[in-house]
Amino acid sequence: DGGSSSDGGSSDPYPNAYYYDEGTGIVLEDDVSAEADSIGSLYIRGTARNESGQSYSYVQITYSVLDSSGAKTADALDNTSGLDEGQSWRYEALAASADNADSYQIQDITAY
């Protein structure tokens, strides 16, 4: 009947975050912004926080850059060496050639 007593999806431990990666425990704060420069590069900036309960020696965030039709035109990524448990990181993911950028979406977070 579909009327189960679920919590309506409010099980997300970080409901005010832009994105929470369950696999790594990395939270992307809701401060993500994008800015294109004069030569067609796109910078996606935000804050990532390590809520995994462990420290990582390497973290990489990758966004897909999309054109107005929704087709992927580029990747934007940034990485850092070392992100301790509870530590925040101000990332700046760069897509060097994103002339037709219309939007972006999180693609992957890698941490080890």
RARA-V969283 format. One record per run of one state. SS is the DSSP state (h for helix, s for strand, l for the rest). FROM is the first residue (numbers start at 0). TO is the last residue. If there is no record, write none. Layout:
SS&FROM&TO ; SS&FROM&TO
This chain:
l&0&17 ; s&18&20 ; l&21&24 ; s&25&27 ; l&28&31 ; s&32&35 ; l&36&40 ; s&41&49 ; l&50&54 ; s&55&65 ; l&66&70 ; s&71&82 ; l&83&86 ; s&87&94 ; l&95&101 ; s&102&110 ; l&111&111
